Amino acid sequence: MFDRDVWQEIFNTIKKNKLRTFLTGFSVGWAIFILVMLLASVNGMQNGFYTQFNDDANNSIFVRSGVTSKAYGGFEADRRIQFKDDDIEYIKASFPKDIEYISGRYRASTTARYKSETGSYSVQAVAPDHQMIEKTLMMSGRYINEADYINKAKVAVIGRKVAEDLFKKEDPIGKFVEFNGLPFRVIGVFTDEGDDNAERVIYAPMTTYQRIYGNTNLLNSIALTYNPNYDLTEALEFSDRLEILMKRRHAVHPDDQAAIGVWNYAQAFDDISKFTAVLRFIGIGVGFLILIAGIVGIGNIMVFTIKERTKEIGIRKALGAKPSQIVNLVILESVFITAISGFVGLLFAWIILAIIGPTIQSPAFTNPNVSLGVVVTATIILIVAGVLAGLLPAMKAAKVKPIVALSDK
């Protein structure tokens, strides 16, 4: 393999067929480039999908109420389902080993005012557990605690954008802000890994807002996380049991999807994984089809080269060259052309991804990249492709009879 004379012959052959070698090598390099870029694009789409859910716990479930679409249990259709505080306790009691964190959610809108600054924001009244469900990251201060919740305290945790709008460069912790004319003390400022809009939300104790709106015990929705040790099957099975329980409790038809909806992140992640797996399979298929075209091209050039060197091969065999030496010469040349061409395509794709990839940040497409495993796999593919491209021509060359080769014109 490291015979100097062999490599000199390979380089001489390439020099004699520069254009043909370049065009054939380009097809292999282009195939590897396309393959890597397609796989990187699939990863970029997957990263974009996951980024949209990055600001919530991966084991989250959200239960939302709506209006019934079917008559059931003596009730007519078009009945609005309303969750209440006791639904939280009922779920806790029904699934003591399944629930990790749980919180009711009560949504409202407010006009916030601090000194001369005002703004309209969404208020999400929640329980302390909600911090773990939403993966809320505190920049300063603290989140709502049990004392705030029990005492129905007028405290608020504001998003980073809310703090910038109302307080400019002033520290908001401990300051009082009016929400629809009622004073609330700011106890914390949070940031969110999802998007800027999520940082324009205000969190307050759910009990406080229920009291403000007439000592009600109503909820808009319920958020929870299940046992983090559950696999996909267990997670989906649990959400099915939860949906059945809530529909029975509120006398909703089992097939009525409009009245009560249970949305499980595990299902979303599973759908994303299946979708990207299909895209990855398509990308690999397209890349391999292009690569096969390159392999055929290299095989053709090797056949043509062997035909041109028939007399030379015959002389070699007449002088005692073994068939294995002839095969080795042809395959090494094929692997060399394939590997160099492929590495150029691989390097070009890697440079583009390294420069442009980190700058691409969008909800549907984020940081396209390829893993080390892809690079290693592509390298192995190149070597195998080179061997396959040169195998048949090499076997043909090895079968050349010296007497026939020497008489070839």
C-alpha positions in Angstrom: 0.0 0.0 0.0 2.9 2.4 0.8 5.0 1.4 -2.2 6.5 4.5 -3.7 6.5 3.2 -7.3 2.8 2.3 -7.0 1.8 5.9 -5.9 4.0 7.4 -8.6 2.1 5.4 -11.2 -1.2 6.5 -9.7 -0.2 10.2 -9.8 1.0 9.8 -13.4 -2.3 8.2 -14.5 -4.2 11.1 -12.8 -2.0 13.7 -14.6 -2.7 12.1 -18.0 -6.5 12.3 -17.4 -6.9 15.5 -15.4 -10.2 16.7 -16.8 -11.8 13.2 -16.7 -10.5 12.7 -13.1 -11.7 16.1 -12.0 -15.2 15.7 -13.4 -15.6 12.2 -11.9 -14.2 13.3 -8.6 -16.5 16.3 -8.6 -19.5 14.0 -8.7 -18.3 12.2 -5.6 -17.5 15.4 -3.8 -20.8 16.9 -4.7 -22.6 13.8 -3.4 -20.9 13.9 0.0 -21.6 17.7 0.1 -25.3 17.2 -0.6 -25.5 14.3 1.9 -23.9 16.3 4.7 -26.0 19.4 4.0 -29.2 17.4 3.8 -28.5 15.7 7.2 -27.5 19.1 8.7 -30.8 20.6 7.4 -32.8 17.8 9.1 -30.9 18.5 12.3 -31.7 22.2 11.9 -35.4 21.5 11.6 -35.3 19.2 14.6 -33.4 21.8 16.6 -36.0 24.4 15.6 -38.9 22.2 16.7 -37.3 21.4 20.0 -36.4 25.1 20.6 -40.1 26.0 20.5 -40.6 23.6 23.5 -37.4 24.5 25.2 -39.0 26.8 27.8 -41.2 24.1 29.2 -40.4 20.8 31.0 -40.2 17.9 28.6 -42.6 15.9 30.7 -45.3 18.6 30.7 -49.0 18.0 30.2 -51.6 20.8 29.6 -55.3 20.2 30.2 -57.6 22.7 28.6 -61.3 23.1 28.7 -63.7 24.1 26.0 -67.3 23.6 24.8 -68.9 20.2 24.3 -69.6 19.1 20.8 -71.7 16.1 21.7 -74.7 15.5 24.0 -73.8 13.1 26.8 -75.0 12.0 30.2 -78.2 13.9 30.1 -76.4 17.2 29.1 -76.9 18.9 25.7 -74.1 19.8 23.4 -72.5 23.3 23.5 -72.0 23.1 27.2 -69.0 25.0 28.5 -66.6 23.0 30.7 -65.2 24.9 33.6 -62.3 23.7 35.7 -62.2 24.6 39.4 -59.7 24.3 42.3 -61.0 21.0 43.4 -60.1 19.5 40.0 -56.4 20.0 41.1 -57.0 18.1 44.3 -58.9 15.4 42.5 -56.1 14.8 40.0 -53.5 14.7 42.9 -55.6 12.1 44.8 -56.2 10.0 41.7 -52.6 9.9 40.5 -50.4 10.1 43.7 -47.5 8.3 42.1 -47.7 9.9 38.6 -47.8 13.6 39.4 -44.5 15.5 39.9 -45.7 19.2 39.8 -49.2 20.6 39.2 -50.7 24.0 38.9 -53.9 25.6 37.9 -53.7 28.6 35.5 -56.0 31.6 35.5 -55.4 34.1 32.6 -56.2 37.7 32.6 -55.0 40.9 30.9 -53.9 44.0 32.6 -52.7 47.5 32.0 -49.6 48.0 34.1 -48.4 51.4 35.2 -45.2 52.5 37.0 -44.8 56.2 37.4 -45.3 57.6 33.9 -44.8 54.3 32.1 -47.7 52.1 31.0 -48.2 48.9 29.0 -50.7 46.2 28.3 -49.6 42.7 29.3 -50.9 39.2 29.9 -51.1 38.0 33.5 -50.9 34.3 34.2 -52.0 33.5 37.8 -50.5 30.3 38.9 -49.3 28.2 41.9 -45.7 27.9 43.0 -45.2 24.6 41.2 -45.7 26.4 37.9 -42.1 27.6 38.0 -40.9 24.0 37.5 -43.5 23.2 34.8 -42.6 26.3 32.7 -38.9 26.1 33.6 -39.0 29.8 34.5 -35.5 31.2 35.0 -35.1 33.9 37.5 -32.8 36.8 36.7 -33.3 38.5 40.0 -35.5 38.3 43.1 -37.7 35.2 43.6 -40.7 33.3 42.2 -44.1 33.0 43.9 -43.9 30.8 47.1 -46.4 29.0 49.2 -46.8 32.0 51.6 -47.8 34.2 48.7 -50.2 31.6 47.5 -51.9 31.0 50.8 -52.1 34.6 51.9 -53.3 35.7 48.5 -50.6 38.3 48.4 -50.5 41.0 45.8 -47.1 40.2 44.4 -45.9 39.7 40.9 -43.0 38.2 38.9 -42.5 40.1 35.7 -40.7 39.2 32.5 -37.5 40.8 31.3 -39.3 42.8 28.6 -41.9 44.0 31.1 -39.1 45.2 33.4 -37.4 47.0 30.5 -40.7 48.7 29.4 -41.8 49.9 32.8 -38.6 50.4 34.8 -36.0 51.2 32.1 -32.7 50.8 33.9 -34.2 51.0 37.4 -34.2 47.9 39.6 -37.8 46.7 39.8 -37.4 44.4 42.9 -39.5 45.7 45.8 -41.2 48.4 43.7 -45.0 48.7 43.4 -46.7 48.5 40.0 -50.4 49.2 39.4 -52.3 46.4 37.6 -55.6 47.8 36.5 -55.4 50.3 39.3 -54.4 47.7 42.0 -50.9 47.9 43.6 -48.7 44.8 43.2 -45.2 44.5 44.6 -42.6 43.1 42.2 -40.7 40.2 43.8 -38.8 38.9 40.8 -37.8 39.2 37.2 -37.6 36.2 34.9 -36.2 35.4 31.5 -37.4 32.8 29.1 -35.5 30.6 26.6 -38.4 30.4 24.2 -39.0 33.9 22.7 -39.3 37.6 23.6 -43.1 37.4 23.8 -42.9 34.9 26.7 -40.9 37.6 28.6 -43.9 40.0 28.3 -45.9 37.9 30.7 -46.6 38.6 34.4 -47.0 35.8 36.9 -49.1 36.3 40.1 -50.5 34.0 42.7 -53.6 32.3 41.3 -55.5 32.7 44.6 -54.9 36.5 44.4 -56.5 36.8 41.0 -59.4 34.5 42.0 -60.1 36.8 44.9 -59.9 39.9 42.7 -62.4 38.5 40.3 -65.1 37.8 42.9 -63.7 35.2 45.2 -64.0 32.6 42.5 -62.4 29.2 42.4 -62.4 28.9 38.6 -59.4 27.9 36.5 -58.7 28.4 32.8 -56.5 25.4 32.5 -54.3 22.9 34.4 -50.6 22.3 33.9 -48.6 19.4 35.3 -45.6 17.3 34.9 -45.6 13.5 35.3 -43.0 11.2 36.7 -39.8 12.0 34.8 -38.7 8.3 34.8 -41.6 7.4 32.5 -40.7 6.3 29.0 -42.8 7.3 25.9 -45.2 4.5 26.3 -45.8 5.2 30.0 -46.1 8.9 29.4 -48.8 8.5 26.7 -50.6 5.9 28.7 -50.7 8.3 31.7 -52.1 11.2 29.6 -54.8 8.8 28.2 -55.8 7.9 31.8 -55.9 11.5 32.7 -58.1 12.4 29.8 -60.5 9.6 30.6 -60.6 10.7 34.3 -61.4 14.4 33.5 -64.0 13.5 30.9 -65.8 11.2 33.4 -65.6 13.8 36.1 -67.2 16.5 33.9 -69.7 14.2 32.1 -68.0 14.6 28.6 -68.4 12.1 25.8 -65.3 9.9 25.5 -64.9 10.9 21.8 -65.5 14.7 22.4 -62.2 16.3 21.7 -63.5 19.9 21.8 -64.7 19.8 25.5 -61.5 18.7 27.2 -58.1 18.6 25.5 -55.0 16.9 27.0 -51.8 17.9 25.3 -48.7 15.9 26.1 -45.2 17.0 25.2 -44.2 13.4 24.9 -46.6 13.0 21.9 -45.2 16.2 20.3 -41.6 14.9 20.7 -42.5 11.5 19.3 -44.2 13.1 16.3 -41.1 15.4 15.7 -38.8 12.4 16.0 -40.8 10.4 13.5 -41.1 13.3 11.1 -37.3 14.1 11.2 -36.5 10.4 10.9 -38.4 10.3 7.6 -36.6 13.5 6.4 -33.3 12.0 7.4 -34.0 8.8 5.6 -35.0 10.8 2.4 -31.8 12.9 2.8 -29.6 9.8 3.1 -31.4 8.2 0.1 -30.9 11.3 -2.1 -27.2 11.5 -1.0 -26.6 7.9 -1.7 -28.2 8.1 -5.2 -25.9 10.9 -6.1 -23.0 9.0 -4.6 -23.8 5.9 -6.6 -23.6 8.1 -9.7 -20.2 9.2 -8.7 -19.1 5.5 -8.0 -20.3 4.5 -11.5 -18.4 7.4 -13.0 -15.2 6.4 -11.2 -15.8 2.8 -12.2 -16.1 3.9 -15.8 -12.9 5.9 -15.7 -11.0 3.0 -14.2 -12.3 0.7 -16.9 -11.2 3.1 -19.6 -7.8 3.5 -17.9 -7.3 -0.2 -17.7 -8.2 -0.5 -21.4 -5.5 2.1 -22.2 -3.0 0.2 -20.1 -3.8 -3.3 -21.3 -0.4 -3.8 -22.8 1.3 -2.4 -19.7 -0.6 -4.7 -17.5 0.3 -7.6 -19.8 4.0 -6.8 -19.5 3.8 -6.6 -15.8 2.2 -10.0 -15.6 4.8 -11.4 -18.0 7.5 -10.1 -15.7 5.9 -11.9 -12.8 3.4 -9.4 -11.3 0.8 -11.2 -9.3 -3.0 -10.6 -9.9 -3.2 -9.3 -6.4 -0.7 -6.6 -7.2 -2.7 -5.5 -10.3 -5.9 -5.4 -8.2 -4.1 -3.5 -5.5 -2.9 -0.9 -7.9 -6.4 -0.3 -9.5 -8.2 -0.2 -6.2 -5.7 2.2 -4.6 -6.2 4.6 -7.4 -9.9 4.4 -7.2 -9.9 4.9 -3.4 -7.5 7.8 -3.7 -9.7 9.7 -6.2 -12.8 8.9 -4.2 -11.4 9.8 -0.8 -9.8 13.1 -1.9 -12.9 14.2 -3.8 -15.2 13.2 -0.9 -13.0 14.9 1.7 -13.1 18.1 -0.3 -16.9 18.0 -0.4 -17.0 17.1 3.3 -14.7 19.9 4.2 -16.6 22.5 2.1 -19.9 21.5 3.8 -18.3 21.6 7.3 -16.9 25.1 6.7 -20.2 26.4 5.4 -22.1 24.9 8.4 -19.5 26.2 10.9 -19.8 29.8 9.5 -23.5 30.1 8.8 -25.0 27.4 11.1 -24.8 29.3 14.4 -26.3 32.5 12.8 -29.5 30.7 11.8 -32.0 31.0 14.6 -35.7 30.7 13.8 -38.7 28.8 15.3 -38.6 26.4 12.4 -34.9 26.1 11.6 -32.1 26.5 14.2 -28.3 25.9 13.9 -28.1 23.2 11.2 -25.1 21.0 12.1 -23.7 17.5 11.7 -22.3 15.3 14.4 -18.9 13.6 14.6 -20.7 10.3 13.9 -21.9 11.6 10.5 -18.4 12.7 9.6 -16.9 9.3 10.5 -19.7 7.5 8.7 -19.1 9.7 5.6 -15.4 8.8 5.7 -16.2 5.1 5.8 -18.6 5.5 3.0 -15.9 7.2 0.9 -13.5 4.4 1.4 -16.1 1.7 0.7 -17.2 3.6 -2.4 -13.7 3.8 -3.7 -13.2 0.1 -3.2 -16.5 -0.7 -4.9 -15.7 1.7 -7.8 -12.4 0.0 -8.5 -13.3 -3.6 -7.7 -14.8 -4.7 -11.0 -12.2 -2.9 -13.1 -9.5 -4.4 -10.9 -10.8 -7.9 -11.3 -11.0 -7.3 -15.1 -7.4 -6.1 -15.1 -6.2 -9.1 -13.1 -7.7 -11.5 -15.6 -5.8 -10.0 -18.5 -3.6 -12.7 -20.1 0.0 -11.5 -21.0 -0.1 -13.0 -24.5 -3.4 -11.2 -25.3 -2.2 -7.9 -23.7 1.0 -7.9 -25.7 -0.8 -8.5 -28.9 -3.2 -5.6 -28.1 -2.9 -2.6 -30.5 
